[in-house]
Structure formats: C-alpha cells, structure tokens
C-alpha cells in the first residue's frame, strides 16, 4: 500500500492511499485540485511511503 501526501509549507494539503504509487499520486492531486490550495500546487512538496519494497519513503517537489 502506498500513501501519497501533498504538503504546502509543511502543512498537509491532500492525502491518498492506493495499491499503486501512480494511483495514490493521482488521487491526492485530484483532491488538492478540488480544494483551497489548488492555486499553489506548483509550490507544493510531496511525501510518499510504502509498506513494502526497498524504498519505503520518498520526498521532493510536486511536479505537475
């Protein structure tokens, strides 16, 4: 299971969980686009964690 969290100035903007990384990312971005922070998405960061695999946590800029 992957968790994808979108952050703006270290505050959580949107979060989603899915079996695939791409699905979790897409769901979180869709949720953020529908919310208050839609206009600042290009300035957001992301954090993604996984409960399996070698890489368990990834962070960085949110490229849209």
Secondary structure as UniProt FT lines:
FT   STRAND          2..8
FT   TURN            9..10
FT   STRAND          11..18
FT   HELIX           21..33
FT   TURN            36..37
FT   HELIX           38..43
FT   STRAND          45..50
FT   STRAND          57..61
//
